[in-house]
Amino acid sequence: MGAEAMLKTLLYTVNSLLQQRKYQAALAVVKGFRNGAVYGAKIRAPHALVMTFLFKSGSLREKLKAIAQATYTHSRNLAYFVFTYKGLRALQSRIQGKKIPFHSFLAACIGGWLVFGENNNINSQVKLLEAPILATDQFFCNFYSMRCSRE
């Protein structure tokens, strides 16, 4: 029974720390890094599998290595981007004392430049396919929030 009570105490302590507002930004950065890595792997692995077996020649070992490398690169880059993006947003909010919509834009520009600036196949696909979608989404979110705040 002593071990069970200690486990409950530990869980209670950890949960109370995680719920404190002062750790919210740091936890969002860590959670974003993890989610970026998982999402990157979920998206890239099936795509790389299909594209590799359809269009690449070579042995099965070479194909599997190419799939793993593409998945790793995409997952890593997405995790780094989310980490940078959320970290910069939190830093800007902390410095200025409030959240401004421009913080998201600036953090995305800097994060995109740092992470996706290297010229390789994975980054080229991300820039061509995902960037216009994100830019359009950001525009409509900002437009809608400005429209709602005026009413």
Backbone torsions as a table, in degrees:
resi	resn	phi	psi	omega
1	MET	NA	-27.5	-179.9
2	GLY	-63.2	-39.6	-179.8
3	ALA	-68.1	-37.5	179.8
4	GLU	-66.7	-40.6	178.5
5	ALA	-66.2	-38.9	178.4
6	MET	-65.9	-38.9	178.8
7	LEU	-64.3	-43.1	178.1
8	LYS	-62.8	-40.9	178.7
9	THR	-64.3	-43.0	178.4
10	LEU	-62.1	-46.6	179.0
11	LEU	-62.3	-41.1	178.3
12	TYR	-62.2	-43.4	-179.5
13	THR	-64.5	-46.2	179.8
14	VAL	-63.3	-44.8	179.1
15	ASN	-62.8	-39.2	179.0
16	SER	-67.9	-35.6	175.5
17	LEU	-66.3	-42.3	-178.0
18	LEU	-67.6	-24.6	-178.5
19	GLN	-86.8	-5.6	179.3
20	GLN	-73.3	136.8	-174.9
21	ARG	-63.6	-30.8	-175.9
22	LYS	-68.6	-19.3	178.5
23	TYR	-98.0	0.5	-174.0
24	GLN	-60.4	-45.5	-177.7
25	ALA	-66.3	-43.8	179.4
26	ALA	-64.1	-40.3	178.5
27	LEU	-67.9	-34.8	177.6
28	ALA	-64.9	-37.6	178.3
29	VAL	-65.2	-46.8	-179.4
30	VAL	-65.4	-44.1	179.3
31	LYS	-64.7	-38.5	177.3
32	GLY	-63.6	-40.8	177.0
33	PHE	-59.6	-47.9	-179.9
34	ARG	-62.8	-46.3	-179.3
35	ASN	-65.1	-36.6	176.8
36	GLY	-63.3	-42.1	179.2
37	ALA	-65.0	-44.7	-178.9
38	VAL	-66.2	-46.6	-179.1
39	TYR	-64.2	-40.8	178.1
40	GLY	-59.8	-40.9	178.6
41	ALA	-69.9	-39.8	-180.0
42	LYS	-63.5	-37.8	-177.1
43	ILE	-79.4	-46.3	-171.7
44	ARG	-77.1	-38.1	-174.1
45	ALA	-57.9	-51.4	178.9
46	PRO	-64.9	-38.2	179.2
47	HIS	-64.1	-46.8	-179.7
48	ALA	-64.7	-37.0	178.7
49	LEU	-60.5	-51.0	-178.4
50	VAL	-65.5	-49.2	-176.2
51	MET	-65.2	-37.0	-179.2
52	THR	-66.9	-46.0	-178.3
53	PHE	-73.7	-24.2	177.4
54	LEU	-81.3	-40.6	-167.1
55	PHE	-118.7	-7.3	-179.2
56	LYS	-105.4	147.0	174.2
57	SER	-108.0	160.3	179.7
58	GLY	134.9	-180.0	-178.8
59	SER	-74.8	167.0	178.3
60	LEU	-60.7	-38.8	179.7
61	ARG	-62.4	-43.9	178.6
62	GLU	-64.0	-39.8	179.7
63	LYS	-66.3	-44.5	179.1
64	LEU	-63.9	-36.6	177.5
65	LYS	-65.6	-41.0	178.5
66	ALA	-64.8	-39.7	178.2
67	ILE	-63.6	-46.8	-179.7
68	ALA	-63.1	-40.5	-179.5
69	GLN	-66.5	-43.7	179.1
70	ALA	-64.7	-41.7	179.1
71	THR	-64.6	-45.2	179.5
72	TYR	-61.4	-46.7	-178.0
73	THR	-61.8	-45.9	-178.5
74	HIS	-66.8	-43.5	-179.9
75	SER	-63.5	-45.4	179.4
76	ARG	-62.2	-46.7	-178.1
77	ASN	-63.7	-40.8	179.7
78	LEU	-67.2	-40.1	177.4
79	ALA	-63.4	-44.5	178.4
80	TYR	-62.3	-40.5	-179.4
81	PHE	-63.5	-48.6	-178.1
82	VAL	-63.6	-40.3	177.7
83	PHE	-59.1	-47.6	-179.8
84	THR	-65.8	-45.9	-178.3
85	TYR	-60.2	-52.7	-178.1
86	LYS	-68.0	-36.3	177.8
87	GLY	-64.1	-44.9	179.3
88	LEU	-67.2	-38.7	176.6
89	ARG	-61.9	-44.1	179.6
90	ALA	-64.8	-40.6	179.4
91	LEU	-63.7	-45.2	179.2
92	GLN	-63.8	-41.6	178.8
93	SER	-64.1	-38.7	-179.6
94	ARG	-68.7	-41.1	-179.2
95	ILE	-67.3	-45.5	-176.8
96	GLN	-88.4	-11.1	176.8
97	GLY	82.8	-2.0	177.8
98	LYS	-156.0	164.8	178.9
99	LYS	-93.2	132.3	178.8
100	ILE	-123.2	139.4	-179.5
101	PRO	-55.7	-29.2	179.7
102	PHE	-64.9	-25.2	178.3
103	HIS	-58.0	-42.4	179.7
104	SER	-63.1	-44.3	-179.6
105	PHE	-62.5	-47.8	-178.9
106	LEU	-64.7	-42.8	179.3
107	ALA	-63.4	-39.8	178.8
108	ALA	-66.9	-40.6	179.2
109	CYS	-64.2	-47.1	-179.2
110	ILE	-67.0	-45.3	178.9
111	GLY	-61.9	-42.5	178.1
112	GLY	-63.9	-41.1	179.2
113	TRP	-65.2	-44.7	-178.3
114	LEU	-67.7	-43.4	-172.0
115	VAL	-88.9	-45.5	-174.6
116	PHE	-99.8	11.2	-179.5
117	GLY	-72.1	-27.8	178.8
118	GLU	-65.7	137.4	-177.5
119	ASN	-91.0	100.7	172.2
120	ASN	-143.0	173.5	-174.3
121	ASN	-60.7	-42.8	-177.7
122	ILE	-64.5	-49.1	-179.1
123	ASN	-64.2	-35.9	177.8
124	SER	-61.9	-42.7	178.5
125	GLN	-65.7	-41.1	179.4
126	VAL	-62.2	-46.7	-178.4
127	LYS	-64.2	-39.7	-177.7
128	LEU	-73.3	-38.9	-171.7
129	LEU	-98.7	-41.6	-172.0
130	GLU	-92.7	-32.5	-176.6
131	ALA	-60.8	-46.4	178.4
132	PRO	-62.5	-34.0	178.6
133	ILE	-66.3	-45.1	-180.0
134	LEU	-65.7	-39.3	179.9
135	ALA	-64.9	-42.8	178.8
136	THR	-64.2	-43.8	179.1
137	ASP	-61.2	-44.5	179.9
138	GLN	-62.9	-40.8	179.4
139	PHE	-61.0	-48.5	-177.7
140	PHE	-68.7	-35.0	176.6
141	CYS	-64.2	-44.8	179.3
142	ASN	-66.6	-41.5	179.6
143	PHE	-62.0	-45.9	-178.6
144	TYR	-65.4	-41.9	-178.9
145	SER	-67.4	-35.6	178.2
146	MET	-68.8	-41.0	-178.7
147	ARG	-64.0	-42.4	-178.6
148	CYS	-69.1	-34.3	-178.1
149	SER	-73.0	-20.1	179.7
150	ARG	-83.0	-22.3	-176.0
151	GLU	-75.1	NA	NA
